């Protein structure tokens, strides 16, 4: 398993499809994961400094884990089959639960859990970027610093 860094969420144009972008912590490959608008909003909210007035689903899950004295240790992105990514949540009590990567990442951001991807996933789906493309990633990071969850609109 390769440790990943969360780069951010962006909306691909012209399809208006949100993408989560992860970067290999000790490498130059990026892993784009297409997600839904609702999931993009959940991830964007995890990055916001202001918590919602009432816990949303991922916040509730984090709170329940805390109440049960169990922590999310890591998220493992383990496969891509038929265009669908698969992830596992690994908890401090040794339990593993299959989950969507978008939900897993939203929860990892709320709990400071580490994110990993299998070498197979990265070999087949990772994208290496040249140095000039790294500038584009930096621009993307700057864009993410200025985006608000409201920018994603409402799913509907």
N, CA, C and O atoms as a DFTB+ gen file, in Angstrom:
624 C
 N C O
     1  1       0.845      -1.179       0.000
     2  2       0.000       0.000       0.000
     3  2       0.890       1.242       0.000
     4  3       1.923       1.292       0.668
     5  1       0.463       2.228      -0.760
     6  2       1.208       3.483      -0.893
     7  2       0.449       4.602      -0.187
     8  3      -0.745       4.795      -0.417
     9  1       1.149       5.334       0.670
    10  2       0.486       6.438       1.350
    11  2       0.181       7.543       0.349
    12  3       0.992       7.863      -0.520
    13  1      -1.010       8.117       0.495
    14  2      -1.475       9.160      -0.412
    15  2      -1.694      10.451       0.365
    16  3      -1.928      10.438       1.574
    17  1      -1.614      11.559      -0.352
    18  2      -1.935      12.872       0.200
    19  2      -3.179      13.382      -0.509
    20  3      -3.312      13.242      -1.724
    21  1      -4.076      13.965       0.245
    22  2      -5.278      14.555      -0.328
    23  2      -4.893      15.892      -0.951
    24  3      -4.370      16.771      -0.265
    25  1      -5.148      16.046      -2.244
    26  2      -4.862      17.305      -2.934
    27  2      -6.099      18.191      -2.919
    28  3      -6.009      19.381      -2.618
    29  1      -7.251      17.617      -3.242
    30  2      -8.474      18.407      -3.218
    31  2      -9.543      17.832      -4.115
    32  3      -9.419      16.733      -4.655
    33  1     -10.601      18.614      -4.257
    34  2     -11.733      18.266      -5.113
    35  2     -11.868      19.382      -6.133
    36  3     -11.737      20.562      -5.808
    37  1     -12.130      18.991      -7.368
    38  2     -12.402      19.995      -8.400
    39  2     -13.553      19.496      -9.239
    40  3     -13.910      18.318      -9.195
    41  1     -14.121      20.388      -9.990
    42  2     -15.212      20.033     -10.893
    43  2     -14.664      20.073     -12.311
    44  3     -14.197      21.110     -12.780
    45  1     -14.728      18.929     -12.990
    46  2     -14.239      18.820     -14.361
    47  2     -15.258      19.456     -15.306
    48  3     -16.458      19.192     -15.226
    49  1     -14.759      20.283     -16.184
    50  2     -15.628      20.931     -17.160
    51  2     -15.437      20.251     -18.503
    52  3     -14.337      19.746     -18.724
    53  1     -16.350      20.186     -19.384
    54  2     -17.690      20.768     -19.306
    55  2     -18.723      19.829     -18.689
    56  3     -19.904      20.171     -18.611
    57  1     -18.285      18.643     -18.246
    58  2     -19.238      17.650     -17.751
    59  2     -19.776      17.972     -16.365
    60  3     -20.754      17.366     -15.928
    61  1     -19.149      18.923     -15.661
    62  2     -19.555      19.273     -14.299
    63  2     -19.408      18.096     -13.343
    64  3     -20.152      17.999     -12.367
    65  1     -18.466      17.205     -13.608
    66  2     -18.245      16.006     -12.795
    67  2     -17.154      16.282     -11.763
    68  3     -16.033      16.624     -12.140
    69  1     -17.455      16.140     -10.460
    70  2     -16.422      16.352      -9.429
    71  2     -15.392      15.223      -9.439
    72  3     -15.703      14.067      -9.729
    73  1     -14.166      15.596      -9.115
    74  2     -13.048      14.654      -9.043
    75  2     -12.294      14.901      -7.742
    76  3     -11.977      16.042      -7.405
    77  1     -12.010      13.823      -7.015
    78  2     -11.081      13.891      -5.886
    79  2      -9.710      13.586      -6.457
    80  3      -9.552      12.665      -7.258
    81  1      -8.720      14.362      -6.042
    82  2      -7.367      14.132      -6.512
    83  2      -6.480      13.802      -5.317
    84  3      -6.373      14.580      -4.369
    85  1      -5.847      12.634      -5.383
    86  2      -4.889      12.194      -4.375
    87  2      -3.520      12.137      -5.031
    88  3      -3.411      11.888      -6.232
    89  1      -2.468      12.370      -4.239
    90  2      -1.103      12.297      -4.752
    91  2      -0.320      11.297      -3.914
    92  3      -0.441      11.252      -2.689
    93  1       0.468      10.512      -4.590
    94  2       1.360       9.578      -3.929
    95  2       2.313      10.375      -3.025
    96  3       2.981      11.296      -3.495
    97  1       2.378      10.031      -1.739
    98  2       3.180      10.808      -0.783
    99  2       4.659      10.804      -1.139
   100  3       5.331      11.824      -0.991
   101  1       5.169       9.684      -1.602
   102  2       6.597       9.578      -1.920
   103  2       6.808       9.279      -3.397
   104  3       7.621       8.429      -3.762
   105  1       6.072       9.981      -4.233
   106  2       6.190       9.746      -5.666
   107  2       5.576      10.885      -6.449
   108  3       5.233      11.928      -5.892
   109  1       5.442      10.672      -7.748
   110  2       4.939      11.738      -8.611
   111  2       3.606      11.382      -9.264
   112  3       3.147      12.083     -10.166
   113  1       2.988      10.296      -8.813
   114  2       1.723       9.893      -9.428
   115  2       0.538      10.461      -8.666
   116  3       0.554      10.596      -7.443
   117  1      -0.485      10.786      -9.434
   118  2      -1.747      11.287      -8.886
   119  2      -2.827      10.266      -9.187
   120  3      -2.760       9.544     -10.181
   121  1      -3.831      10.215      -8.311
   122  2      -4.949       9.306      -8.508
   123  2      -6.235      10.127      -8.554
   124  3      -6.691      10.623      -7.523
   125  1      -6.824      10.273      -9.749
   126  2      -8.116      10.973      -9.847
   127  2      -9.256       9.977      -9.622
   128  3      -9.256       8.881     -10.182
   129  1     -10.215      10.369      -8.804
   130  2     -11.378       9.533      -8.533
   131  2     -12.617      10.379      -8.783
   132  3     -12.838      11.381      -8.103
   133  1     -13.428       9.974      -9.763
   134  2     -14.648      10.692     -10.076
   135  2     -15.685      10.356      -9.013
   136  3     -15.882       9.192      -8.666
   137  1     -16.351      11.400      -8.497
   138  2     -17.331      11.223      -7.428
   139  2     -18.595      12.015      -7.768
   140  3     -18.639      12.737      -8.764
   141  1     -19.602      11.870      -6.939
   142  2     -20.845      12.613      -7.120
   143  2     -20.779      13.989      -6.483
   144  3     -19.888      14.275      -5.683
   145  1     -21.731      14.836      -6.847
   146  2     -21.766      16.203      -6.327
   147  2     -21.992      16.225      -4.816
   148  3     -21.392      17.040      -4.115
   149  1     -22.840      15.349      -4.314
   150  2     -23.104      15.295      -2.874
   151  2     -21.830      14.929      -2.114
   152  3     -21.524      15.519      -1.078
   153  1     -21.101      13.957      -2.633
   154  2     -19.865      13.537      -1.993
   155  2     -18.807      14.641      -2.056
   156  3     -18.038      14.824      -1.113
   157  1     -18.773      15.370      -3.167
   158  2     -17.837      16.495      -3.299
   159  2     -18.139      17.552      -2.243
   160  3     -17.225      18.122      -1.648
   161  1     -19.410      17.808      -2.015
   162  2     -19.810      18.782      -0.998
   163  2     -19.394      18.294       0.385
   164  3     -18.906      19.084       1.192
   165  1     -19.578      17.012       0.672
   166  2     -19.191      16.459       1.974
   167  2     -17.696      16.604       2.206
   168  3     -17.263      16.908       3.318
   169  1     -16.911      16.388       1.167
   170  2     -15.459      16.518       1.289
   171  2     -15.080      17.985       1.449
   172  3     -14.217      18.316       2.263
   173  1     -15.717      18.869       0.682
   174  2     -15.437      20.303       0.796
   175  2     -15.786      20.808       2.198
   176  3     -15.065      21.635       2.756
   177  1     -16.881      20.316       2.765
   178  2     -17.260      20.718       4.120
   179  2     -16.227      20.261       5.144
   180  3     -15.997      20.945       6.142
   181  1     -15.603      19.111       4.902
   182  2     -14.564      18.628       5.818
   183  2     -13.365      19.568       5.813
   184  3     -12.655      19.678       6.813
   185  1     -13.140      20.238       4.702
   186  2     -12.021      21.170       4.599
   187  2     -12.356      22.547       5.157
   188  3     -11.454      23.325       5.467
   189  1     -13.641      22.854       5.288
   190  2     -14.070      24.174       5.754
   191  2     -13.728      24.342       7.234
   192  3     -13.739      23.382       8.005
   193  1     -13.430      25.560       7.602
   194  2     -13.118      25.846       9.000
   195  2     -14.365      25.898       9.867
   196  3     -14.274      25.773      11.088
   197  1     -15.517      26.078       9.259
   198  2     -16.755      26.206      10.013
   199  2     -17.544      24.895       9.971
   200  3     -17.960      24.454       8.900
   201  1     -17.750      24.276      11.133
   202  2     -18.564      23.055      11.128
   203  2     -20.026      23.405      10.858
   204  3     -20.464      24.516      11.155
   205  1     -20.778      22.462      10.298
   206  2     -22.202      22.731      10.062
   207  2     -22.928      22.871      11.402
   208  3     -22.452      22.365      12.417
   209  1     -24.074      23.554      11.412
   210  2     -24.796      23.753      12.673
   211  2     -25.221      22.439      13.336
   212  3     -25.270      22.349      14.563
   213  1     -25.519      21.449      12.547
   214  2     -25.867      20.121      13.047
   215  2     -24.980      19.122      12.310
   216  3     -24.637      19.340      11.149
   217  1     -24.606      18.028      12.975
   218  2     -23.717      17.058      12.318
   219  2     -24.346      16.456      11.064
   220  3     -25.490      16.002      11.082
   221  1     -23.585      16.463       9.988
   222  2     -23.986      15.754       8.783
   223  2     -23.539      14.303       8.920
   224  3     -22.914      13.944       9.918
   225  1     -23.844      13.477       7.949
   226  2     -23.617      12.039       8.068
   227  2     -22.191      11.685       8.455
   228  3     -21.985      10.886       9.368
   229  1     -21.197      12.263       7.779
   230  2     -19.801      11.929       8.085
   231  2     -19.390      12.465       9.454
   232  3     -18.583      11.845      10.148
   233  1     -19.942      13.615       9.844
   234  2     -19.672      14.153      11.176
   235  2     -20.291      13.247      12.240
   236  3     -19.682      12.983      13.277
   237  1     -21.502      12.778      11.971
   238  2     -22.172      11.866      12.887
   239  2     -21.359      10.582      13.047
   240  3     -21.173      10.097      14.163
   241  1     -20.879      10.036      11.940
   242  2     -20.073       8.817      11.976
   243  2     -18.827       9.043      12.831
   244  3     -18.484       8.203      13.663
   245  1     -18.149      10.172      12.629
   246  2     -16.961      10.504      13.431
   247  2     -17.330      10.575      14.908
   248  3     -16.598      10.060      15.753
   249  1     -18.465      11.212      15.229
   250  2     -18.892      11.352      16.621
   251  2     -19.232      10.005      17.247
   252  3     -18.922       9.763      18.414
   253  1     -19.871       9.126      16.472
   254  2     -20.200       7.789      16.968
   255  2     -18.921       7.010      17.252
   256  3     -18.814       6.349      18.284
   257  1     -17.955       7.084      16.346
   258  2     -16.677       6.399      16.579
   259  2     -16.040       6.882      17.881
   260  3     -15.534       6.082      18.668
   261  1     -16.068       8.197      18.100
   262  2     -15.512       8.751      19.330
   263  2     -16.256       8.257      20.564
   264  3     -15.638       7.925      21.575
   265  1     -17.574       8.210      20.481
   266  2     -18.374       7.738      21.611
   267  2     -18.091       6.266      21.913
   268  3     -18.146       5.847      23.069
   269  1     -17.793       5.490      20.890
   270  2     -17.486       4.068      21.061
   271  2     -16.006       3.827      21.360
   272  3     -15.578       2.689      21.553
   273  1     -15.231       4.911      21.394
   274  2     -13.791       4.849      21.648
   275  2     -13.056       3.976      20.624
   276  3     -12.169       3.191      20.959
   277  1     -13.458       4.145      19.382
   278  2     -12.826       3.474      18.247
   279  2     -12.383       4.568      17.289
   280  3     -13.105       5.544      17.083
   281  1     -11.214       4.414      16.710
   282  2     -10.762       5.426      15.757
   283  2     -10.596       4.803      14.374
   284  3     -10.345       3.607      14.230
   285  1     -10.743       5.652      13.373
   286  2     -10.445       5.241      12.010
   287  2      -8.944       5.394      11.841
   288  3      -8.412       6.503      11.893
   289  1      -8.266       4.276      11.640
   290  2      -6.809       4.295      11.517
   291  2      -6.367       4.673      10.112
   292  3      -5.425       5.443       9.927
   293  1      -7.069       4.113       9.116
   294  2      -6.640       4.361       7.741
   295  2      -7.744       4.008       6.770
   296  3      -8.676       3.267       7.084
   297  1      -7.607       4.559       5.591
   298  2      -8.468       4.251       4.451
   299  2      -7.571       3.603       3.413
   300  3      -6.514       4.135       3.077
   301  1      -7.990       2.461       2.908
   302  2      -7.244       1.772       1.853
   303  2      -8.086       1.759       0.582
   304  3      -9.175       1.184       0.566
   305  1      -7.600       2.377      -0.465
   306  2      -8.263       2.283      -1.765
   307  2      -7.676       1.046      -2.418
   308  3      -6.499       1.014      -2.779
   309  1      -8.516       0.025      -2.565
   310  2      -7.994      -1.307      -2.862
   311  2      -8.207      -1.793      -4.282
   312  3      -7.482      -2.681      -4.731
   313  1      -9.179      -1.241      -5.009
   314  2      -9.440      -1.788      -6.347
   315  2     -10.249      -0.805      -7.182
   316  3     -10.881       0.120      -6.671
   317  1     -10.201      -1.046      -8.485
   318  2     -11.076      -0.401      -9.457
   319  2     -11.595      -1.515     -10.354
   320  3     -10.835      -2.124     -11.107
   321  1     -12.895      -1.775     -10.267
   322  2     -13.512      -2.821     -11.074
   323  2     -14.717      -2.242     -11.799
   324  3     -15.585      -1.619     -11.187
   325  1     -14.760      -2.453     -13.106
   326  2     -15.874      -1.967     -13.929
   327  2     -16.133      -0.478     -13.725
   328  3     -17.280      -0.033     -13.679
   329  1     -15.049       0.284     -13.603
   330  2     -15.158       1.730     -13.476
   331  2     -15.527       2.215     -12.086
   332  3     -15.794       3.404     -11.907
   333  1     -15.551       1.329     -11.092
   334  2     -15.931       1.702      -9.730
   335  2     -14.756       1.432      -8.796
   336  3     -14.220       0.325      -8.760
   337  1     -14.363       2.461      -8.039
   338  2     -13.314       2.300      -7.038
   339  2     -13.904       1.673      -5.784
   340  3     -15.072       1.880      -5.456
   341  1     -13.066       0.897      -5.086
   342  2     -13.445       0.259      -3.827
   343  2     -12.436       0.638      -2.760
   344  3     -11.240       0.741      -3.030
   345  1     -12.931       0.845      -1.535
   346  2     -12.053       1.193      -0.421
   347  2     -12.450       0.392       0.810
   348  3     -13.560      -0.132       0.907
   349  1     -11.515       0.314       1.746
   350  2     -11.765      -0.307       3.038
   351  2     -11.439       0.698       4.125
   352  3     -10.428       1.397       4.059
   353  1     -12.308       0.765       5.132
   354  2     -12.046       1.532       6.341
   355  2     -11.407       0.567       7.335
   356  3     -11.933      -0.523       7.561
   357  1     -10.282       0.952       7.929
   358  2      -9.586       0.102       8.899
   359  2      -9.624       0.818      10.246
   360  3      -9.093       1.919      10.398
   361  1     -10.265       0.167      11.221
   362  2     -10.475       0.770      12.531
   363  2      -9.462       0.276      13.560
   364  3      -8.816      -0.755      13.372
   365  1      -9.337       1.027      14.641
   366  2      -8.353       0.717      15.684
   367  2      -8.613      -0.618      16.365
   368  3      -7.696      -1.187      16.958
   369  1      -9.824      -1.130      16.297
   370  2     -10.125      -2.423      16.916
   371  2      -9.897      -3.588      15.955
   372  3     -10.239      -4.728      16.269
   373  1      -9.316      -3.305      14.779
   374  2      -9.002      -4.351      13.815
   375  2     -10.103      -4.644      12.810
   376  3      -9.891      -5.414      11.874
   377  1     -11.255      -4.057      12.982
   378  2     -12.373      -4.280      12.069
   379  2     -12.120      -3.523      10.773
   380  3     -11.636      -2.391      10.789
   381  1     -12.452      -4.156       9.647
   382  2     -12.374      -3.520       8.332
   383  2     -13.758      -3.545       7.707
   384  3     -14.469      -4.547       7.778
   385  1     -14.133      -2.422       7.091
   386  2     -15.444      -2.286       6.474
   387  2     -15.262      -1.743       5.068
   388  3     -14.547      -0.761       4.866
   389  1     -15.903      -2.371       4.099
   390  2     -15.864      -1.889       2.723
   391  2     -16.685      -0.606       2.619
   392  3     -17.742      -0.485       3.238
   393  1     -16.192       0.351       1.831
   394  2     -16.876       1.631       1.696
   395  2     -16.514       2.275       0.364
   396  3     -15.541       1.890      -0.285
   397  1     -17.310       3.254      -0.029
   398  2     -16.967       4.022      -1.221
   399  2     -15.768       4.925      -0.898
   400  3     -15.682       5.457       0.209
   401  1     -14.859       5.099      -1.831
   402  2     -13.724       5.987      -1.574
   403  2     -14.145       7.412      -1.216
   404  3     -13.509       8.046      -0.374
   405  1     -15.193       7.917      -1.835
   406  2     -15.613       9.290      -1.527
   407  2     -16.030       9.419      -0.063
   408  3     -15.637      10.374       0.606
   409  1     -16.817       8.477       0.439
   410  2     -17.201       8.502       1.851
   411  2     -15.984       8.278       2.739
   412  3     -15.843       8.912       3.784
   413  1     -15.109       7.374       2.318
   414  2     -13.910       7.072       3.089
   415  2     -13.021       8.295       3.224
   416  3     -12.503       8.575       4.305
   417  1     -12.843       9.021       2.135
   418  2     -12.001      10.224       2.154
   419  2     -12.653      11.308       2.999
   420  3     -11.972      11.988       3.767
   421  1     -13.961      11.477       2.866
   422  2     -14.675      12.476       3.679
   423  2     -14.497      12.169       5.164
   424  3     -14.315      13.085       5.966
   425  1     -14.548      10.905       5.531
   426  2     -14.371      10.520       6.933
   427  2     -12.906      10.648       7.355
   428  3     -12.621      11.092       8.467
   429  1     -11.992      10.271       6.490
   430  2     -10.558      10.400       6.808
   431  2     -10.182      11.852       7.080
   432  3      -9.413      12.133       7.999
   433  1     -10.717      12.767       6.293
   434  2     -10.413      14.186       6.503
   435  2     -10.953      14.684       7.836
   436  3     -10.370      15.577       8.450
   437  1     -12.060      14.114       8.284
   438  2     -12.649      14.519       9.561
   439  2     -11.947      13.887      10.765
   440  3     -12.060      14.390      11.883
   441  1     -11.229      12.793      10.543
   442  2     -10.617      12.064      11.654
   443  2      -9.091      12.056      11.593
   444  3      -8.438      11.452      12.444
   445  1      -8.535      12.709      10.612
   446  2      -7.077      12.732      10.410
   447  2      -6.497      11.337      10.171
   448  3      -5.341      11.072      10.500
   449  1      -7.308      10.455       9.597
   450  2      -6.828       9.108       9.255
   451  2      -5.962       9.188       8.001
   452  3      -6.139      10.073       7.163
   453  1      -5.034       8.257       7.887
   454  2      -4.182       8.188       6.716
   455  2      -4.937       7.548       5.552
   456  3      -5.844       6.739       5.752
   457  1      -4.549       7.923       4.341
   458  2      -5.157       7.373       3.130
   459  2      -4.071       6.645       2.353
   460  3      -2.972       7.164       2.155
   461  1      -4.398       5.429       1.915
   462  2      -3.475       4.615       1.140
   463  2      -4.162       4.120      -0.125
   464  3      -5.390       4.053      -0.190
   465  1      -3.371       3.779      -1.115
   466  2      -3.884       3.147      -2.336
   467  2      -2.991       1.957      -2.645
   468  3      -1.782       1.995      -2.413
   469  1      -3.591       0.916      -3.163
   470  2      -2.794      -0.271      -3.498
   471  2      -1.896       0.043      -4.698
   472  3      -2.205       0.904      -5.521
   473  1      -0.797      -0.669      -4.770
   474  2       0.122      -0.497      -5.894
   475  2      -0.581      -0.832      -7.206
   476  3      -0.343      -0.176      -8.220
   477  1      -1.447      -1.851      -7.195
   478  2      -2.180      -2.209      -8.412
   479  2      -3.056      -1.053      -8.888
   480  3      -3.093      -0.753     -10.082
   481  1      -3.758      -0.406      -7.963
   482  2      -4.613       0.729      -8.327
   483  2      -3.759       1.841      -8.922
   484  3      -4.126       2.433      -9.937
   485  1      -2.623       2.127      -8.296
   486  2      -1.765       3.207      -8.787
   487  2      -1.118       2.837     -10.114
   488  3      -0.987       3.691     -10.991
   489  1      -0.714       1.595     -10.280
   490  2      -0.082       1.181     -11.540
   491  2      -1.071       1.325     -12.696
   492  3      -0.707       1.780     -13.781
   493  1      -2.319       0.935     -12.458
   494  2      -3.310       0.935     -13.524
   495  2      -4.000       2.284     -13.714
   496  3      -4.469       2.582     -14.812
   497  1      -4.069       3.108     -12.657
   498  2      -4.878       4.328     -12.725
   499  2      -4.146       5.598     -12.321
   500  3      -4.663       6.701     -12.496
   501  1      -2.927       5.441     -11.773
   502  2      -2.160       6.615     -11.381
   503  2      -1.687       7.373     -12.607
   504  3      -1.419       6.786     -13.655
   505  1      -1.588       8.671     -12.460
   506  2      -1.173       9.536     -13.551
   507  2       0.067      10.298     -13.096
   508  3       0.024      11.033     -12.110
   509  1       1.178      10.120     -13.824
   510  2       2.387      10.887     -13.518
   511  2       2.286      12.241     -14.184
   512  3       1.764      12.377     -15.290
   513  1       2.803      13.248     -13.477
   514  2       2.775      14.600     -14.038
   515  2       4.186      15.124     -14.151
   516  3       5.000      14.974     -13.240
   517  1       4.460      15.736     -15.275
   518  2       5.763      16.370     -15.501
   519  2       5.855      17.623     -14.641
   520  3       4.857      18.094     -14.095
   521  1       7.079      18.159     -14.529
   522  2       7.297      19.334     -13.688
   523  2       6.402      20.504     -14.074
   524  3       5.910      21.210     -13.194
   525  1       6.176      20.727     -15.374
   526  2       5.330      21.853     -15.770
   527  2       3.877      21.608     -15.363
   528  3       3.125      22.556     -15.136
   529  1       3.485      20.347     -15.273
   530  2       2.135      20.043     -14.811
   531  2       2.019      20.245     -13.312
   532  3       0.924      20.501     -12.812
   533  1       3.127      20.136     -12.579
   534  2       3.115      20.398     -11.141
   535  2       2.659      21.833     -10.880
   536  3       1.993      22.103      -9.880
   537  1       3.024      22.763     -11.792
   538  2       2.555      24.146     -11.655
   539  2       1.040      24.206     -11.737
   540  3       0.404      24.983     -11.025
   541  1       0.468      23.391     -12.600
   542  2      -0.983      23.341     -12.718
   543  2      -1.612      22.803     -11.437
   544  3      -2.669      23.271     -11.014
   545  1      -0.965      21.827     -10.830
   546  2      -1.475      21.287      -9.565
   547  2      -1.416      22.369      -8.489
   548  3      -2.333      22.484      -7.676
   549  1      -0.353      23.155      -8.479
   550  2      -0.246      24.243      -7.502
   551  2      -1.362      25.270      -7.719
   552  3      -1.943      25.771      -6.756
   553  1      -1.657      25.578      -8.971
   554  2      -2.780      26.481      -9.263
   555  2      -4.086      25.872      -8.778
   556  3      -4.960      26.573      -8.268
   557  1      -4.209      24.565      -8.941
   558  2      -5.393      23.857      -8.480
   559  2      -5.514      23.969      -6.961
   560  3      -6.604      24.201      -6.438
   561  1      -4.397      23.804      -6.255
   562  2      -4.409      23.947      -4.794
   563  2      -4.850      25.355      -4.396
   564  3      -5.627      25.517      -3.455
   565  1      -4.361      26.369      -5.102
   566  2      -4.770      27.742      -4.816
   567  2      -6.266      27.926      -5.052
   568  3      -6.948      28.597      -4.277
   569  1      -6.766      27.328      -6.125
   570  2      -8.204      27.361      -6.402
   571  2      -8.977      26.739      -5.240
   572  3      -9.996      27.279      -4.808
   573  1      -8.489      25.598      -4.732
   574  2      -9.176      24.914      -3.634
   575  2      -9.185      25.745      -2.367
   576  3     -10.134      25.682      -1.587
   577  1      -8.134      26.523      -2.158
   578  2      -8.079      27.366      -0.964
   579  2      -9.165      28.432      -0.970
   580  3      -9.527      28.964       0.079
   581  1      -9.685      28.743      -2.161
   582  2     -10.668      29.814      -2.274
   583  2     -12.072      29.342      -2.596
   584  3     -12.960      30.164      -2.826
   585  1     -12.292      28.037      -2.617
   586  2     -13.606      27.518      -2.964
   587  2     -14.420      27.271      -1.695
   588  3     -13.868      26.932      -0.648
   589  1     -15.730      27.443      -1.799
   590  2     -16.646      27.199      -0.692
   591  2     -17.555      26.035      -1.039
   592  3     -17.802      25.780      -2.217
   593  1     -18.059      25.322      -0.040
   594  2     -18.987      24.217      -0.330
   595  2     -20.183      24.670      -1.164
   596  3     -20.708      23.891      -1.959
   597  1     -20.617      25.908      -0.995
   598  2     -21.758      26.410      -1.752
   599  2     -21.478      26.478      -3.253
   600  3     -22.401      26.503      -4.067
   601  1     -20.193      26.508      -3.608
   602  2     -19.814      26.567      -5.017
   603  2     -20.205      25.293      -5.765
   604  3     -20.279      25.295      -6.994
   605  1     -20.455      24.211      -5.035
   606  2     -20.827      22.958      -5.653
   607  2     -22.313      22.895      -5.948
   608  3     -22.748      21.992      -6.663
   609  1     -23.108      23.814      -5.428
   610  2     -24.539      23.799      -5.679
   611  2     -25.213      22.727      -4.878
   612  3     -24.589      22.071      -4.044
   613  1     -26.475      22.548      -5.126
   614  2     -27.258      21.543      -4.417
   615  2     -27.564      20.393      -5.350
   616  3     -27.921      20.594      -6.511
   617  1     -27.421      19.182      -4.832
   618  2     -27.783      18.009      -5.625
   619  2     -29.291      17.940      -5.692
   620  3     -29.987      18.302      -4.743
   621  1     -29.789      17.472      -6.821
   622  2     -31.180      17.496      -6.790
   623  2     -32.002      16.793      -7.656
   624  3     -33.225      16.877      -7.551
